[in-house]
Amino acid sequence: MSKSKKFVFAGMVIAMIAAFIVVPGCTQAEPQVIIETVTETVTEVVTETVVETVVEEGGYAVYEKMRASAIANEEYEGAPAAGHTLAFTNIMGGITFCDDVWQNIQDQWVLAGGDPADLYYADNQYDATIGLKNADIMLAKSPDALINFQFDSKVNSIIATKFEQAGIPVIAVDVPTPNAPFMGVNNFKVAYLAGEEAIKYVEDMGGIGEIDNIILMQMPAGGEVVMLRSEGFYQAFADKYGADVIDPITIRADGGAGEAEQANQAMTDVLATIPDAENCVLTSINAQTMSGVLSAIQTAGRWDPEKWIVITQGADVTGNQQIIDGLVKASIAYFPERYGEYLVPASVALMMGELVPAFMYVENEVITMDNMAEFYPELLE
């Protein structure tokens, strides 16, 4: 059989995990040390050359056929999930993004012929310790596959080892799990898109000389790959204006694991270090983080929609409402309501012993008030 070569940008295929990010309760480095260490690693990876992988032509035929049914919202031919079990550990229930992912998985599982009773669920609650416990609970159920949506990269390494020993395939969602196919966001790409969008507003303001600070609210606990979700933003500015220009005004902060409360405190600390800054560019890894960040700016009496250029990620209900409310200029859409269209076909294919792509990247759009009605008209009703 003939083979086709596929080249993948090295920054998108990092399998190494930041070993210095630890499970809560263990000793860990200071946040700024973590950020600097991960950032150095990310920068090195971004500048590396491509790596080569070889995939047989037609190797994903089974997955692609099921995915076509998923996209069309039609029953999968032959009910391939019938008699199988699937486990899903959600990063945190109650967050609109995560709830949308879970709902689509449920819908697609039924379309695939799966019994809802054979679809196991656990809420990791944005907690590494709970995430590890949930993985053990799921392991005890011996599912035919696990969809792992868990933020802590070190815990994902532990989960990967346990499930590999049990012979149970794993699919990682948004945060890599070693030796598991990855489904989610091309982090560097979406961050770069966000940076390019922010630059439009910077130019409208008069150029980079008018900007006091560029603030990256990051998530080091997610490892190098998730760090690309903000470092790509930085790279867009570096490409446009030069690193020598933007480095002195760039601030990197640990915004926590993706929740508002941690991000609020992080932004409060940042604001204390730049008491005279007025014109600022700001990005974060998701809308929930941005909620806490915006609250901190408002509480400090520093908020001015004409002076803050805010771009975020995800474009879930929370993020889109921030745009509608005039707090955020734009958000990069991940369409969590479509995640199951990738995850269920891939999970069922693995159950059948078939190949799936190593990387299943979601499609993206830059969402602003100008196109909100096109993608999310229900929010404007």
C-alpha positions as CSV (number, residue, x, y, z in Angstrom):
1,M,0.0,0.0,0.0
2,S,1.3,3.4,-0.9
3,K,2.1,5.9,1.9
4,S,1.7,9.6,2.2
5,K,3.9,11.8,4.3
6,K,2.3,14.3,6.7
7,F,4.4,17.0,8.2
8,V,3.2,18.5,11.5
9,F,4.5,21.7,13.1
10,A,6.7,20.6,16.0
11,G,5.0,23.0,18.5
12,M,1.8,21.1,18.0
13,V,3.2,17.6,18.7
14,I,4.8,18.0,22.1
15,A,4.4,14.8,24.1
16,M,6.8,15.8,26.9
17,I,5.0,17.0,30.0
18,A,6.2,19.7,32.4
19,A,7.4,17.4,35.3
20,F,7.6,20.3,37.7
21,I,3.9,20.8,37.7
22,V,2.7,18.7,40.6
23,V,-0.5,17.3,42.1
24,P,-1.9,19.6,44.8
25,G,-0.4,18.8,48.1
26,C,3.1,18.2,46.7
27,T,5.9,20.8,46.7
28,Q,6.0,22.9,43.6
29,A,8.1,25.8,42.3
30,E,7.1,29.4,42.6
31,P,4.5,30.4,39.9
32,Q,6.8,32.9,38.1
33,V,9.6,30.2,38.0
34,I,7.1,27.8,36.5
35,I,6.0,30.4,33.9
36,E,9.6,31.2,32.9
37,T,10.7,27.6,32.7
38,V,7.7,26.5,30.6
39,T,8.0,29.7,28.4
40,E,11.6,28.9,27.7
41,T,10.7,25.4,26.7
42,V,7.8,26.6,24.5
43,T,10.0,29.2,22.8
44,E,12.5,26.5,21.9
45,V,9.8,24.2,20.6
46,V,8.2,27.0,18.5
47,T,11.5,27.6,16.7
48,E,12.2,24.0,16.0
49,T,11.9,22.4,12.5
50,V,9.0,20.1,11.5
51,V,8.9,16.4,12.4
52,E,7.8,13.8,9.9
53,T,5.1,11.1,10.4
54,V,4.1,8.5,8.0
55,V,0.5,7.3,7.7
56,E,-0.9,4.8,5.3
57,E,-3.4,6.1,2.8
58,G,-7.0,5.3,3.8
59,G,-5.8,4.4,7.3
60,Y,-8.5,6.4,8.9
61,A,-11.4,5.3,6.7
62,V,-13.5,3.8,9.5
63,Y,-13.1,6.9,11.6
64,E,-13.8,9.3,8.7
65,K,-16.9,7.3,7.8
66,M,-18.3,7.6,11.3
67,R,-17.3,11.2,11.5
68,A,-19.3,12.0,8.3
69,S,-22.4,10.6,10.0
70,A,-21.6,12.6,13.2
71,I,-21.3,15.9,11.2
72,A,-24.6,15.1,9.5
73,N,-26.2,14.3,12.8
74,E,-27.3,10.9,11.4
75,E,-27.2,7.4,12.9
76,Y,-23.9,5.7,12.3
77,E,-24.2,2.8,9.9
78,G,-24.3,-0.6,11.7
79,A,-24.7,0.9,15.2
80,P,-20.9,0.3,15.9
81,A,-21.1,1.4,19.5
82,A,-23.7,-1.2,20.5
83,G,-22.5,-3.5,23.2
84,H,-19.5,-1.2,24.0
85,T,-18.8,1.0,27.0
86,L,-17.2,4.5,27.0
87,A,-16.0,6.6,29.9
88,F,-15.7,10.4,29.9
89,T,-14.1,12.5,32.6
90,N,-15.1,16.1,32.3
91,I,-12.7,18.9,33.2
92,M,-15.5,20.7,35.2
93,G,-19.2,20.3,35.1
94,G,-21.3,23.5,35.3
95,I,-19.0,25.5,32.9
96,T,-20.9,26.1,29.7
97,F,-18.0,25.0,27.5
98,C,-17.6,21.7,29.4
99,D,-21.4,21.1,29.5
100,D,-21.6,21.6,25.8
101,V,-18.8,19.0,25.2
102,W,-20.6,16.5,27.4
103,Q,-24.0,17.0,25.8
104,N,-22.6,16.4,22.3
105,I,-20.8,13.3,23.4
106,Q,-24.1,11.9,24.8
107,D,-25.9,12.8,21.6
108,Q,-23.2,11.2,19.4
109,W,-23.0,8.1,21.5
110,V,-26.7,7.4,20.9
111,L,-26.3,8.1,17.2
112,A,-23.5,5.6,17.2
113,G,-25.8,3.0,18.6
114,G,-24.5,3.1,22.2
115,D,-26.7,2.6,25.2
116,P,-26.7,5.7,27.5
117,A,-26.3,3.3,30.4
118,D,-22.9,2.3,28.9
119,L,-21.6,5.9,28.8
120,Y,-19.9,6.6,32.1
121,Y,-19.3,10.1,33.4
122,A,-17.2,11.8,36.1
123,D,-16.6,15.5,37.0
124,N,-13.0,16.3,37.6
125,Q,-14.0,19.7,39.1
126,Y,-10.8,21.4,37.9
127,D,-9.0,19.5,40.7
128,A,-6.0,17.3,39.9
129,T,-6.5,15.0,42.9
130,I,-10.1,14.4,42.0
131,G,-9.2,13.9,38.4
132,L,-6.8,11.1,39.4
133,K,-9.4,9.5,41.7
134,N,-12.0,9.7,38.9
135,A,-9.6,8.0,36.5
136,D,-9.2,5.1,39.0
137,I,-13.0,4.9,39.3
138,M,-13.3,4.7,35.5
139,L,-10.5,2.2,35.3
140,A,-12.4,-0.1,37.7
141,K,-15.4,-0.1,35.3
142,S,-13.1,-1.4,32.5
143,P,-14.6,0.7,29.7
144,D,-13.6,0.0,26.1
145,A,-12.2,3.5,25.9
146,L,-11.6,6.6,28.0
147,I,-12.1,10.3,26.9
148,N,-9.8,12.2,29.3
149,F,-10.6,15.9,29.7
150,Q,-8.3,16.8,32.6
151,F,-6.2,19.9,33.0
152,D,-3.1,18.8,34.9
153,S,-0.4,17.4,32.7
154,K,1.3,15.4,35.3
155,V,-1.9,13.6,36.3
156,N,-2.5,12.8,32.6
157,S,0.9,11.1,32.6
158,I,-0.2,8.9,35.5
159,I,-3.6,8.2,33.9
160,A,-1.8,7.2,30.6
161,T,0.3,4.7,32.3
162,K,-2.5,3.1,34.2
163,F,-4.8,2.7,31.2
164,E,-2.0,1.5,29.0
165,Q,-1.3,-1.2,31.5
166,A,-5.0,-2.2,31.4
167,G,-5.0,-2.2,27.6
168,I,-7.7,0.6,27.5
169,P,-7.2,3.2,24.8
170,V,-7.4,6.9,25.8
171,I,-8.3,10.0,23.9
172,A,-7.0,13.3,25.3
173,V,-9.2,16.5,25.1
174,D,-7.4,19.9,24.9
175,V,-4.6,18.9,27.3
176,P,-2.3,16.1,26.0
177,T,-2.1,12.7,27.5
178,P,1.0,10.7,26.6
179,N,0.6,8.1,23.9
180,A,-3.0,9.1,23.3
181,P,-4.6,10.7,20.3
182,F,-5.3,14.4,20.9
183,M,-8.6,16.1,20.1
184,G,-9.0,19.8,20.7
185,V,-7.4,23.0,19.8
186,N,-4.3,23.8,17.8
187,N,-3.1,26.1,20.6
188,F,-0.5,28.0,18.7
189,K,-2.8,28.6,15.8
190,V,-5.7,30.0,17.9
191,A,-3.3,32.1,20.0
192,Y,-1.7,33.6,16.9
193,L,-5.2,34.3,15.5
194,A,-6.1,36.1,18.7
195,G,-2.8,38.1,18.5
196,E,-3.5,39.1,14.9
197,E,-7.0,40.3,15.9
198,A,-5.6,42.3,18.8
199,I,-3.0,43.9,16.6
200,K,-5.9,45.4,14.4
201,Y,-7.1,47.3,17.5
202,V,-3.6,48.3,18.5
203,E,-3.1,49.8,15.0
204,D,-6.4,51.6,15.3
205,M,-5.2,53.0,18.6
206,G,-2.1,54.4,17.0
207,G,0.4,51.6,17.0
208,I,2.4,49.6,19.6
209,G,3.9,52.8,20.9
210,E,0.6,53.6,22.5
211,I,0.4,50.4,24.5
212,D,1.7,50.3,28.1
213,N,1.5,46.5,28.6
214,I,0.6,43.2,26.9
215,I,-0.7,40.8,29.6
216,L,-0.7,37.0,29.0
217,M,-2.9,35.3,31.6
218,Q,-1.5,31.8,31.3
219,M,-2.0,28.2,32.6
220,P,1.3,26.6,33.3
221,A,-0.3,23.6,34.9
222,G,-1.6,22.5,31.5
223,G,2.0,21.9,30.3
224,E,3.9,23.2,27.2
225,V,1.1,22.6,24.7
226,V,-1.5,24.6,26.6
227,M,1.1,27.4,27.2
228,L,1.2,27.8,23.4
229,R,-2.4,29.2,23.7
230,S,-0.8,32.4,25.0
231,E,2.7,32.2,23.6
232,G,1.2,32.2,20.1
233,F,-0.4,35.5,21.0
234,Y,3.0,36.9,22.0
235,Q,4.5,35.6,18.7
236,A,2.0,37.4,16.6
237,F,3.1,40.7,18.3
238,A,6.8,39.7,18.0
239,D,6.4,39.1,14.3
240,K,4.6,42.4,13.8
241,Y,6.7,44.7,16.0
242,G,9.8,42.8,17.0
243,A,10.6,41.1,20.2
244,D,12.9,43.9,21.3
245,V,9.9,46.2,21.2
246,I,7.3,44.0,23.0
247,D,9.5,42.1,25.5
248,P,9.8,45.1,27.9
249,I,6.0,45.6,28.0
250,T,5.0,41.9,28.1
251,I,3.7,40.5,31.4
252,R,3.2,36.7,31.9
253,A,1.1,35.6,34.8
254,D,-0.1,32.3,36.2
255,G,-3.9,32.6,35.9
256,G,-4.5,29.3,37.7
257,A,-6.2,26.2,36.4
258,G,-8.8,28.0,34.3
259,E,-11.2,29.3,37.0
260,A,-12.3,32.8,37.7
261,E,-11.3,33.1,41.4
262,Q,-7.6,32.2,40.8
263,A,-7.4,34.5,37.8
264,N,-9.0,37.3,39.8
265,Q,-6.2,37.2,42.4
266,A,-3.6,36.8,39.7
267,M,-4.8,39.9,37.9
268,T,-5.1,41.9,41.1
269,D,-1.4,41.1,41.7
270,V,-0.5,42.2,38.1
271,L,-2.3,45.5,38.4
272,A,-0.4,46.3,41.6
273,T,2.9,46.1,39.6
274,I,1.7,48.4,36.8
275,P,-0.2,51.2,38.7
276,D,0.2,53.8,35.9
277,A,-0.6,51.5,32.9
278,E,-3.7,52.6,31.0
279,N,-3.6,51.2,27.4
280,C,-3.3,47.5,27.7
281,V,-3.7,44.4,25.6
282,L,-4.9,41.3,27.4
283,T,-5.5,37.6,26.6
284,S,-6.4,34.5,28.6
285,I,-6.8,30.8,28.0
286,N,-10.5,30.7,28.3
287,A,-13.6,32.8,29.1
288,Q,-13.8,31.6,32.7
289,T,-10.3,32.9,33.4
290,M,-11.2,36.2,31.7
291,S,-14.3,36.6,33.9
292,G,-12.0,36.7,37.0
293,V,-9.5,39.0,35.2
294,L,-12.1,41.5,34.1
295,S,-13.6,41.5,37.6
296,A,-10.2,42.4,39.1
297,I,-9.8,45.3,36.6
298,Q,-13.2,46.7,37.4
299,T,-12.8,46.3,41.2
300,A,-9.5,48.2,41.0
301,G,-11.3,51.0,39.1
302,R,-9.0,50.5,36.1
303,W,-11.5,49.4,33.5
304,D,-12.0,51.5,30.4
305,P,-13.3,49.7,27.2
306,E,-11.6,52.3,25.1
307,K,-8.2,51.5,26.5
308,W,-8.3,47.8,27.2
309,I,-7.9,45.5,24.1
310,V,-9.2,42.1,25.4
311,I,-9.2,39.0,23.3
312,T,-10.0,35.6,24.7
313,Q,-10.4,32.0,23.7
314,G,-13.2,29.4,23.4
315,A,-16.3,31.6,22.4
316,D,-18.6,29.6,24.6
317,V,-21.8,31.2,26.0
318,T,-19.7,33.0,28.7
319,G,-17.2,34.3,26.2
320,N,-19.8,35.4,23.7
321,Q,-21.7,37.2,26.4
322,Q,-18.5,39.1,27.3
323,I,-18.4,40.3,23.7
324,I,-22.0,41.3,23.7
325,D,-21.4,43.2,27.0
326,G,-18.6,45.2,25.4
327,L,-15.9,43.7,27.7
328,V,-14.1,41.6,25.1
329,K,-13.3,42.6,21.5
330,A,-13.2,39.0,20.1
331,S,-12.9,35.4,21.0
332,I,-11.6,32.5,19.0
333,A,-14.4,29.9,18.7
334,Y,-13.7,26.2,19.4
335,F,-17.3,25.1,19.0
336,P,-17.5,22.8,22.1
337,E,-21.0,21.8,20.9
338,R,-19.2,19.8,18.1
339,Y,-16.5,18.1,20.2
340,G,-18.5,14.8,20.3
341,E,-18.4,14.7,16.5
342,Y,-14.7,14.0,16.8
343,L,-14.6,12.2,20.1
344,V,-17.2,9.5,19.6
345,P,-16.2,8.4,16.1
346,A,-12.5,8.2,17.4
347,S,-13.5,6.3,20.5
348,V,-15.6,3.8,18.6
349,A,-12.9,3.4,16.0
350,L,-10.3,2.6,18.7
351,M,-12.7,0.1,20.3
352,M,-12.8,-1.7,16.9
353,G,-9.0,-1.7,16.7
354,E,-9.0,0.9,13.9
355,L,-6.6,3.8,13.4
356,V,-7.5,7.4,14.3
357,P,-5.6,10.5,13.6
358,A,-2.9,11.4,16.2
359,F,-4.2,15.0,16.1
360,M,-7.9,16.0,15.6
361,Y,-8.0,19.7,15.6
362,V,-11.2,21.6,15.8
363,E,-12.1,24.3,13.2
364,N,-11.9,27.9,14.4
365,E,-13.5,31.2,13.8
366,V,-12.8,34.7,15.2
367,I,-16.1,35.7,16.8
368,T,-16.9,39.4,17.2
369,M,-20.1,41.4,17.4
370,D,-19.9,41.8,13.6
371,N,-20.5,38.0,13.0
372,M,-22.2,37.0,16.3
373,A,-25.5,36.7,14.5
374,E,-24.1,34.3,11.9
375,F,-22.7,31.8,14.4
376,Y,-24.8,32.4,17.6
377,P,-28.0,34.2,16.7
378,E,-29.8,32.8,19.8
379,L,-27.7,34.9,22.0
380,L,-28.9,38.1,20.4
381,E,-32.7,37.3,20.7
